[in-house]
């Protein structure tokens, strides 16, 4: 495990590169980094990073952590704030997590706040405390136990469970709403939407 702080001259380097051995690097709450971070293994951020973070394995943004830049990793967990895009396989956002900008992933589970455009190839699960304000959210399966406002595209299933709320424009192949779930706005079937796009291209 590496604990990252200032060097012997009292200066945080502009670019931090991880060692060849896979390990966990911890950026503590008192540390501020200006510049890009690259490496392997896992990085846990409790401090502030003003720049992109690109690691092979995992990025964990703790409750006090703030990243102003883009994050690239296999797995990302956010309990703090990310002001930038995230590109990963699996994204987990806890109740205190806040993400702004753009998210691209395979699977997403969020109990936090997302103010972003969101694309997940497989599934998106917005849990009970989750709040989403989005220009567009797209996935095969979208499961809602929290609140979503914006445009949703579910190519397989949009599932709104008890206490789940969706407001906006919805394009779905299949829809399942449990008693207590709420949907407000317009709805179009996924096949009809694709048909309209085809006609627009012909015109």
C-alpha positions as CSV (number, residue, x, y, z in Angstrom):
1,X,0.0,0.0,0.0
2,X,1.2,3.5,-0.9
3,X,0.3,6.6,1.0
4,X,0.6,9.6,-1.3
5,X,1.7,13.0,-0.1
6,X,4.2,15.7,-0.9
7,X,7.8,14.9,-2.0
8,X,10.9,16.0,-0.1
9,X,10.6,19.5,-1.5
10,X,7.1,19.9,-0.3
11,X,5.6,19.8,-3.8
12,X,2.9,17.5,-5.1
13,X,4.1,16.3,-8.6
14,X,1.9,17.2,-11.6
15,X,1.7,13.6,-12.8
16,X,1.7,10.6,-10.5
17,X,2.5,7.2,-12.0
18,X,1.8,3.9,-10.1
19,X,4.4,1.3,-9.5
20,X,4.5,-1.9,-11.6
21,X,3.3,-4.0,-8.6
22,X,-0.5,-3.8,-8.2
23,X,-1.3,-2.1,-4.9
24,X,-3.6,0.5,-3.3
25,X,-2.6,4.1,-3.3
26,X,-4.3,6.4,-0.8
27,X,-4.6,10.1,-1.3
28,X,-5.5,11.4,2.2
29,X,-7.9,14.2,2.9
30,X,-5.3,16.9,3.4
31,X,-3.7,16.4,-0.1
32,X,-4.5,18.4,-3.2
33,X,-3.1,17.2,-6.6
34,X,-3.0,19.3,-9.7
35,X,-2.5,17.1,-12.8
36,X,-3.0,13.6,-14.2
37,X,-2.8,10.3,-12.2
38,X,-1.9,7.1,-14.1
39,X,-1.1,3.7,-12.8
40,X,-2.1,0.1,-12.0
41,X,-3.8,-1.4,-9.0
42,X,-6.3,0.7,-7.0
43,X,-6.4,4.3,-5.9
44,X,-8.4,5.6,-2.9
45,X,-9.1,9.3,-3.0
46,X,-10.0,11.1,0.2
47,X,-8.4,14.4,-0.9
48,X,-8.8,16.6,-4.0
49,X,-7.6,15.7,-7.5
50,X,-7.8,18.4,-10.2
51,X,-7.0,16.3,-13.2
52,X,-7.8,13.0,-14.9
53,X,-7.4,9.6,-13.1
54,X,-6.5,6.6,-15.2
55,X,-5.8,3.3,-13.5
56,X,-6.1,-0.4,-14.5
57,X,-8.1,-1.7,-11.6
58,X,-10.3,0.4,-9.3
59,X,-10.9,4.0,-8.2
60,X,-12.6,4.7,-4.9
61,X,-13.6,8.3,-4.2
62,X,-14.2,8.6,-0.4
63,X,-16.8,10.8,1.3
64,X,-14.3,13.7,1.5
65,X,-12.8,13.0,-1.9
66,X,-13.3,15.4,-4.9
67,X,-12.2,14.7,-8.4
68,X,-12.4,17.5,-11.0
69,X,-11.5,15.5,-14.2
70,X,-12.2,12.3,-16.0
71,X,-12.0,8.8,-14.4
72,X,-11.0,5.7,-16.3
73,X,-10.9,2.3,-14.5
74,X,-12.5,-1.2,-14.4
75,X,-14.4,-0.5,-11.2
76,X,-15.3,2.9,-9.7
77,X,-17.0,3.6,-6.3
78,X,-18.0,7.2,-5.5
79,X,-19.0,8.4,-2.1
80,X,-17.6,11.9,-2.7
81,X,-17.9,14.3,-5.7
82,X,-16.8,13.8,-9.3
83,X,-17.0,16.8,-11.6
84,X,-16.2,15.1,-14.8
85,X,-16.9,12.0,-16.9
86,X,-16.5,8.4,-15.7
87,X,-15.7,5.4,-18.0
88,X,-15.7,2.0,-16.4
89,X,-17.1,-1.5,-16.3
90,X,-18.9,-1.3,-12.9
91,X,-19.9,1.9,-11.2
92,X,-21.2,2.0,-7.6
93,X,-22.4,5.3,-6.2
94,X,-23.2,5.5,-2.5
95,X,-25.8,7.8,-0.9
96,X,-23.3,10.6,-0.4
97,X,-21.9,10.4,-3.9
98,X,-22.4,13.1,-6.5
99,X,-21.5,12.9,-10.2
100,X,-21.8,15.6,-12.8
101,X,-21.1,15.3,-16.6
102,X,-21.1,11.9,-18.4
103,X,-21.1,8.3,-17.4
104,X,-20.3,5.3,-19.6
105,X,-20.3,1.8,-18.0
106,X,-21.4,-1.8,-18.3
107,X,-23.3,-1.8,-15.0
108,X,-24.4,1.0,-12.7
109,X,-25.9,0.9,-9.2
110,X,-26.5,4.3,-7.6
111,X,-27.9,5.4,-4.3
112,X,-26.5,8.9,-4.8
113,X,-27.0,11.9,-7.0
114,X,-26.3,11.8,-10.7
115,X,-26.5,15.0,-12.8
116,X,-25.2,13.4,-16.0
117,X,-25.8,11.8,-19.4
118,X,-25.7,8.0,-18.7
119,X,-25.1,5.0,-20.9
120,X,-24.8,1.5,-19.4
121,X,-24.6,-1.5,-21.8
122,X,-26.2,-3.9,-19.4
123,X,-28.1,-2.5,-16.4
124,X,-28.8,0.6,-14.4
125,X,-30.2,0.3,-10.9
126,X,-31.3,3.5,-9.1
127,X,-31.9,2.5,-5.5
128,X,-34.2,4.1,-2.9
129,X,-32.2,7.2,-2.1
130,X,-30.9,7.7,-5.7
131,X,-31.7,10.9,-7.6
132,X,-31.0,11.4,-11.3
133,X,-31.4,14.5,-13.5
134,X,-30.3,13.5,-17.0
135,X,-30.4,14.6,-20.6
136,X,-30.4,10.9,-21.6
137,X,-30.1,7.7,-19.7
138,X,-29.8,4.5,-21.8
139,X,-29.4,0.8,-21.0
140,X,-30.9,-2.6,-21.7
141,X,-32.5,-2.9,-18.2
142,X,-33.3,0.2,-16.0
143,X,-34.5,-0.6,-12.5
144,X,-35.9,2.4,-10.5
145,X,-36.4,2.5,-6.8
146,X,-35.4,6.2,-6.5
147,X,-36.2,9.3,-8.6
148,X,-35.3,10.0,-12.2
149,X,-36.0,13.1,-14.3
150,X,-35.1,13.3,-18.0
151,X,-35.0,11.1,-21.1
152,X,-34.9,7.3,-20.6
153,X,-34.2,4.6,-23.2
154,X,-34.6,1.0,-22.1
155,X,-34.0,-1.4,-25.0
156,X,-35.2,-4.4,-22.9
157,X,-37.1,-3.4,-19.7
158,X,-37.9,-0.3,-17.7
159,X,-38.9,-1.5,-14.2
160,X,-40.4,1.0,-11.7
161,X,-40.8,-0.4,-8.2
162,X,-42.6,0.8,-5.2
163,X,-41.5,4.4,-4.3
164,X,-39.8,4.7,-7.7
165,X,-40.5,7.8,-9.7
166,X,-39.8,8.6,-13.4
167,X,-40.6,11.9,-15.0
168,X,-39.8,12.7,-18.6
169,X,-39.7,11.1,-22.0
170,X,-39.5,7.3,-21.9
171,X,-38.6,4.9,-24.8
172,X,-39.0,1.3,-23.7
173,X,-39.4,-2.2,-25.1
174,X,-41.1,-3.5,-22.0
175,X,-42.5,-1.7,-19.0
176,X,-43.2,-3.0,-15.5
177,X,-44.6,-0.7,-12.8
178,X,-45.2,-2.1,-9.3
179,X,-48.0,-0.6,-7.2
180,X,-46.8,2.6,-5.7
181,X,-44.5,3.4,-8.6
182,X,-45.0,6.6,-10.5
183,X,-44.4,7.6,-14.1
184,X,-45.2,11.0,-15.6
185,X,-44.5,12.2,-19.1
186,X,-44.5,10.6,-22.6
187,X,-43.8,7.0,-23.6
188,X,-42.8,5.5,-26.9
189,X,-42.1,1.9,-27.7
190,X,-38.5,1.0,-28.5
191,X,-39.5,-0.4,-31.9
192,X,-41.6,2.6,-32.8
193,X,-38.7,5.0,-31.9
194,X,-36.3,3.0,-34.1
195,X,-38.8,3.1,-36.9
196,X,-39.1,6.9,-36.6
197,X,-35.3,7.2,-36.7
198,X,-35.3,5.2,-39.9
199,X,-37.8,7.4,-41.6
200,X,-35.8,10.5,-40.5
201,X,-32.7,9.1,-42.2
202,X,-34.7,8.4,-45.4
203,X,-36.0,12.0,-45.5
